[in-house]
């Protein structure tokens, strides 16, 4: 085993929880230990060769996100040929972001059995829309992982679809420096005229969500919703967003000064929106009634005109000569009705 560190470990081993609740925090913590280091380098084949030397038959890698990772910061190894060891329930759920060896577009593995070994990957390189060059993204890099951080990550994904979380974070990362006049943004850009999407082999995400719901940030810690995956808004003003109760309580001394005013403004906006909707509904209903009246009036008017013409011809007069004053009054009434 590698020497322990109060700040964490370069490599961690996560074993299956074989007794009781596989999601119990204390049980998960006990199932985590420092792992014997793997040879580091650009070639994962060296790490896989070392795992084979330790008895693994088919070491395979997975890319995944930690609880607060803005990039795919976790790399996980497990023995894909293991069919007899207990299922590593928490690992199988939390690390189900992509396919084997980072393949996108398909989850081509069923479950992790037995132990898995984790390490933190460095921030990725991407072509910058600003410079056009391949650059390392400026995310903080903390190579050591603590057992508690891993437990927090596992529990974060317990009730979430890891693949959907990964797609949301992929989109936020990939579009972070894309100019807003780029066609990729579509209607979310400054010149609406289409629906923009983030597209990848793993899936797509509408651009308006990337800059809308995903970009909302916690008023206390600044964590975006693409990371938090579940910000909650203040129930009073419905304007401030928080990761949870801890952040909301921490921000309350500051927020309470503005909450009342924001709540009043939100109520006024909501009232105005409802009034506009009611007015529009009334206008649409009135227009429908007028259209129906026009159709009915046209049918009645045609029949009446034929009867008036026949009666005037029998008297040897024109319709205007015989019915002039009454006809003018009827036409005026119809104009007032909008017919």
C-alpha positions as CSV (number, residue, x, y, z in Angstrom):
1,X,0.0,0.0,0.0
2,X,1.1,3.6,-0.6
3,X,1.7,5.8,2.3
4,X,-1.3,7.6,3.6
5,X,-1.7,11.4,3.2
6,X,-4.0,13.7,5.1
7,X,-4.6,15.5,1.8
8,X,-5.5,12.4,-0.1
9,X,-3.9,9.7,-2.3
10,X,-2.7,9.6,-5.9
11,X,-4.4,6.2,-6.4
12,X,-7.4,4.8,-4.5
13,X,-8.9,1.3,-4.5
14,X,-12.7,1.0,-4.1
15,X,-13.9,-2.5,-3.1
16,X,-17.5,-3.7,-3.2
17,X,-19.6,-3.3,-0.1
18,X,-20.6,-6.9,0.6
19,X,-22.7,-6.6,3.7
20,X,-25.7,-4.4,4.4
21,X,-26.6,-1.3,2.3
22,X,-24.2,-0.9,-0.6
23,X,-24.8,2.9,-0.4
24,X,-24.1,3.3,3.3
25,X,-21.6,6.2,3.7
26,X,-19.6,4.5,6.5
27,X,-19.5,1.2,4.7
28,X,-18.3,2.9,1.5
29,X,-15.6,4.7,3.5
30,X,-14.4,1.4,4.9
31,X,-14.3,0.0,1.4
32,X,-11.8,2.6,0.2
33,X,-8.1,2.5,0.7
34,X,-4.9,3.8,-0.8
35,X,-3.8,1.7,-3.8
36,X,-0.3,0.6,-4.9
37,X,0.7,3.2,-7.5
38,X,0.6,2.4,-11.2
39,X,3.3,3.5,-13.6
40,X,2.4,6.9,-14.9
41,X,2.9,8.0,-18.5
42,X,1.1,8.9,-21.7
43,X,0.5,5.3,-22.5
44,X,-2.3,3.6,-20.5
45,X,-1.0,0.3,-21.7
46,X,1.7,0.5,-19.1
47,X,-0.9,0.8,-16.3
48,X,-2.9,-2.1,-17.8
49,X,0.2,-4.2,-18.0
50,X,0.9,-3.6,-14.3
51,X,-2.7,-4.6,-13.4
52,X,-2.3,-7.8,-15.4
53,X,0.9,-8.5,-13.5
54,X,-1.2,-8.2,-10.3
55,X,-3.6,-10.9,-11.6
56,X,-6.3,-8.9,-13.5
57,X,-7.3,-10.7,-16.8
58,X,-8.7,-7.8,-18.8
59,X,-8.0,-4.3,-17.3
60,X,-10.3,-1.7,-18.9
61,X,-10.5,2.0,-18.3
62,X,-13.5,4.4,-17.7
63,X,-13.7,8.2,-17.7
64,X,-16.0,9.8,-15.2
65,X,-16.7,13.0,-13.2
66,X,-16.1,13.6,-9.5
67,X,-19.0,15.3,-7.7
68,X,-17.6,18.8,-8.4
69,X,-15.5,18.1,-11.5
70,X,-15.8,20.5,-14.4
71,X,-14.0,18.1,-16.6
72,X,-13.7,14.3,-16.8
73,X,-11.3,14.2,-13.9
74,X,-11.5,10.6,-12.8
75,X,-9.9,7.6,-14.5
76,X,-11.1,4.2,-13.3
77,X,-9.6,0.8,-14.0
78,X,-11.6,-2.5,-13.4
79,X,-11.2,-6.1,-14.5
80,X,-13.8,-6.5,-17.3
81,X,-13.2,-10.3,-17.3
82,X,-14.3,-10.7,-13.7
83,X,-17.6,-12.6,-13.6
84,X,-17.5,-14.0,-10.1
85,X,-16.7,-11.2,-7.7
86,X,-19.5,-9.3,-6.0
87,X,-20.9,-6.3,-8.1
88,X,-19.4,-3.0,-7.0
89,X,-22.8,-1.4,-6.9
90,X,-21.9,2.2,-6.1
91,X,-19.0,2.3,-8.7
92,X,-21.2,0.7,-11.4
93,X,-23.8,3.5,-10.9
94,X,-21.5,6.5,-10.4
95,X,-19.0,5.8,-13.2
96,X,-21.6,4.9,-15.9
97,X,-20.8,8.1,-17.9
98,X,-19.2,6.6,-21.0
99,X,-18.2,3.4,-22.6
100,X,-15.0,1.3,-22.1
101,X,-11.8,3.3,-22.4
102,X,-13.8,6.6,-22.7
103,X,-15.8,5.5,-25.8
104,X,-18.7,7.9,-26.4
105,X,-22.1,7.1,-27.8
106,X,-22.5,3.7,-26.2
107,X,-22.3,2.2,-22.7
108,X,-20.7,-1.1,-23.7
109,X,-20.2,-2.6,-20.2
110,X,-22.7,-4.0,-17.7
111,X,-21.2,-3.8,-14.2
112,X,-18.0,-3.4,-12.3
113,X,-17.2,-6.5,-10.3
114,X,-14.6,-6.7,-7.6
115,X,-12.3,-3.7,-6.8
116,X,-11.6,-0.8,-9.0
117,X,-8.6,1.6,-9.0
118,X,-9.0,5.3,-9.4
119,X,-6.7,8.2,-10.2
120,X,-7.2,11.9,-11.1
121,X,-6.6,12.9,-14.7
122,X,-5.2,16.2,-15.7
123,X,-7.3,18.9,-17.4
124,X,-7.9,18.2,-21.0
125,X,-6.6,20.0,-24.1
126,X,-9.1,21.5,-26.5
127,X,-8.9,23.8,-29.5
128,X,-9.7,27.3,-28.3
129,X,-12.3,29.3,-30.3
130,X,-10.5,32.4,-29.2
131,X,-6.9,31.5,-30.3
132,X,-7.6,28.6,-32.7
133,X,-4.8,26.7,-30.9
134,X,-4.8,23.4,-28.9
135,X,-4.6,24.5,-25.3
136,X,-4.9,22.9,-21.8
137,X,-8.1,24.1,-20.3
138,X,-7.6,26.3,-17.2
139,X,-9.3,24.2,-14.6
140,X,-7.7,23.6,-11.2
141,X,-5.9,20.3,-10.9
142,X,-5.7,18.5,-7.6
143,X,-4.0,15.1,-8.2
144,X,-4.7,13.7,-4.8
145,X,-8.1,12.2,-4.0
146,X,-9.4,11.8,-0.4
147,X,-11.6,8.8,0.5
148,X,-14.3,11.3,1.7
149,X,-14.3,13.0,-1.7
150,X,-14.8,9.7,-3.4
151,X,-17.7,8.8,-1.0
152,X,-19.3,12.2,-1.7
153,X,-19.0,11.5,-5.4
154,X,-20.6,8.1,-5.2
155,X,-23.5,9.4,-3.1
156,X,-24.0,12.4,-5.5
157,X,-24.6,10.0,-8.4
158,X,-26.8,7.6,-6.4
159,X,-30.0,9.3,-7.5
160,X,-28.7,10.7,-10.8
161,X,-28.1,9.4,-14.3
162,X,-24.3,9.6,-14.6
163,X,-24.5,9.7,-18.5
164,X,-26.9,12.7,-18.5
165,X,-24.7,14.5,-15.9
166,X,-21.7,13.9,-18.1
167,X,-23.4,15.2,-21.2
168,X,-24.5,18.4,-19.4
169,X,-21.0,19.0,-18.1
170,X,-19.4,18.2,-21.5
171,X,-21.6,20.8,-23.1
172,X,-20.8,23.5,-20.6
173,X,-17.1,22.8,-20.9
174,X,-17.0,22.6,-24.7
175,X,-19.0,25.8,-25.2
176,X,-17.5,28.0,-22.5
177,X,-15.4,30.1,-25.0
178,X,-17.5,29.8,-28.1
179,X,-18.4,33.3,-29.3
180,X,-22.1,34.1,-29.0
181,X,-22.4,35.0,-32.7
182,X,-21.3,31.5,-33.6
183,X,-24.1,29.4,-35.4
184,X,-23.7,26.8,-32.7
185,X,-25.7,29.0,-30.3
186,X,-28.7,29.4,-32.7
187,X,-31.5,31.2,-30.9
188,X,-29.5,31.4,-27.7
189,X,-27.1,33.8,-29.4
190,X,-27.5,37.6,-30.0
191,X,-29.2,37.0,-33.4
192,X,-32.0,34.5,-32.9
193,X,-32.8,32.5,-36.0
194,X,-32.7,28.8,-35.2
195,X,-32.1,26.3,-32.5
196,X,-28.5,25.7,-31.5
197,X,-27.2,22.5,-30.1
198,X,-24.1,21.1,-28.5
199,X,-23.4,17.9,-30.5
200,X,-21.2,15.0,-29.6
201,X,-21.1,11.2,-30.1
202,X,-22.5,10.9,-26.6
203,X,-25.6,13.0,-27.4
204,X,-26.8,16.6,-27.8
205,X,-28.0,19.4,-25.6
206,X,-29.9,22.5,-26.6
207,X,-27.7,25.7,-26.5
208,X,-30.5,27.6,-24.7
209,X,-30.2,25.2,-21.8
210,X,-26.4,25.5,-21.8
211,X,-26.6,29.3,-21.3
212,X,-29.8,29.2,-19.4
213,X,-30.6,26.5,-16.8
214,X,-27.1,25.0,-16.8
215,X,-25.4,28.4,-16.3
216,X,-27.4,29.4,-13.2
217,X,-25.0,29.7,-10.3
218,X,-25.3,29.3,-6.5
219,X,-25.5,32.7,-4.9
220,X,-23.1,31.6,-2.2
221,X,-20.4,29.4,-3.7
222,X,-20.9,30.3,-7.3
223,X,-21.2,26.6,-8.4
224,X,-23.0,26.5,-11.8
225,X,-26.0,24.2,-12.2
226,X,-24.1,22.2,-14.8
227,X,-22.0,21.0,-11.8
228,X,-24.6,21.1,-8.9
229,X,-27.3,19.5,-11.1
230,X,-30.1,20.6,-8.9
231,X,-29.9,24.2,-7.7
232,X,-33.0,25.3,-5.7
233,X,-34.4,28.8,-5.8
234,X,-35.4,30.9,-2.8
235,X,-39.1,30.1,-2.2
236,X,-39.8,33.8,-1.3
237,X,-38.2,35.8,-4.1
238,X,-37.7,33.0,-6.6
239,X,-34.6,35.0,-7.8
240,X,-31.6,33.6,-5.8
241,X,-30.4,30.0,-6.4
242,X,-28.6,27.7,-4.0
243,X,-26.8,24.3,-3.9
244,X,-28.7,23.4,-0.8
245,X,-29.7,24.6,2.7
246,X,-26.1,25.1,3.9
247,X,-25.4,27.7,1.1
248,X,-28.8,29.3,1.6
249,X,-28.3,29.7,5.4
250,X,-24.8,31.1,4.8
251,X,-26.1,33.7,2.4
252,X,-29.2,34.6,4.4
253,X,-27.7,37.6,6.3
254,X,-26.9,39.2,2.9
255,X,-29.9,38.0,0.9
256,X,-32.6,38.9,3.5
257,X,-31.9,42.6,2.7
258,X,-32.9,42.2,-0.9
259,X,-35.3,39.2,-0.7
260,X,-38.4,41.3,0.2
261,X,-37.8,43.7,-2.7
262,X,-37.1,40.9,-5.1
263,X,-40.2,39.0,-3.9
264,X,-42.3,42.2,-4.5
265,X,-40.8,42.6,-8.0
266,X,-41.4,38.9,-8.8
267,X,-45.0,39.2,-7.6
268,X,-45.6,42.3,-9.7
269,X,-44.0,40.5,-12.7
270,X,-46.1,37.4,-12.2
271,X,-49.3,39.6,-11.8
272,X,-48.5,41.5,-15.0
273,X,-47.8,38.2,-16.9
274,X,-51.2,36.8,-15.7
275,X,-53.0,40.0,-16.7
276,X,-51.4,39.9,-20.2
277,X,-52.3,36.3,-20.6
278,X,-55.9,36.9,-19.5
279,X,-56.2,39.9,-21.9
280,X,-54.7,37.9,-24.8
281,X,-57.1,35.1,-24.1
282,X,-60.1,37.5,-24.0
283,X,-59.0,39.1,-27.3
284,X,-58.6,35.7,-28.9
285,X,-62.1,34.6,-27.7
286,X,-63.6,37.9,-29.0
287,X,-61.9,37.5,-32.3
288,X,-63.3,33.9,-32.6
289,X,-66.8,35.2,-31.8
290,X,-66.6,37.9,-34.3
291,X,-65.4,35.5,-37.0
292,X,-68.4,33.2,-36.2
293,X,-70.7,36.2,-36.3
294,X,-69.3,37.3,-39.7
295,X,-69.9,33.8,-41.1
296,X,-73.4,33.8,-39.7
297,X,-74.1,37.3,-40.8
298,X,-73.0,36.6,-44.3
299,X,-75.4,33.6,-44.6
300,X,-78.3,35.6,-43.1
301,X,-77.5,38.7,-45.1
302,X,-77.5,36.7,-48.4
303,X,-80.9,35.2,-47.7
304,X,-82.3,38.6,-46.6
305,X,-81.0,40.3,-49.7
306,X,-82.6,37.8,-52.0
307,X,-86.0,38.2,-50.2
308,X,-85.7,42.1,-50.3
309,X,-84.8,42.0,-54.0
310,X,-87.8,39.7,-54.8
311,X,-90.2,41.9,-52.8
312,X,-88.9,45.1,-54.5
313,X,-89.2,43.6,-58.0
314,X,-92.9,42.7,-57.2
315,X,-93.5,46.3,-56.3
316,X,-91.7,47.6,-59.4
317,X,-89.0,49.3,-57.3
318,X,-85.3,48.9,-56.6
319,X,-84.2,47.5,-53.2
320,X,-82.6,50.8,-52.3
321,X,-85.8,52.7,-53.2
322,X,-88.0,50.4,-51.2
323,X,-85.8,49.6,-48.2
324,X,-83.3,52.5,-48.2
325,X,-83.6,53.9,-44.7
326,X,-84.0,50.5,-43.0
327,X,-81.0,49.1,-45.0
328,X,-78.8,51.9,-44.0
329,X,-79.7,51.5,-40.3
330,X,-78.9,47.7,-40.5
331,X,-75.6,48.3,-42.2
332,X,-74.6,50.8,-39.5
333,X,-75.5,48.3,-36.8
334,X,-73.4,45.7,-38.5
335,X,-70.4,48.0,-38.7
336,X,-70.6,48.7,-35.0
337,X,-70.6,44.9,-34.4
338,X,-67.5,44.7,-36.6
339,X,-69.3,42.6,-39.2
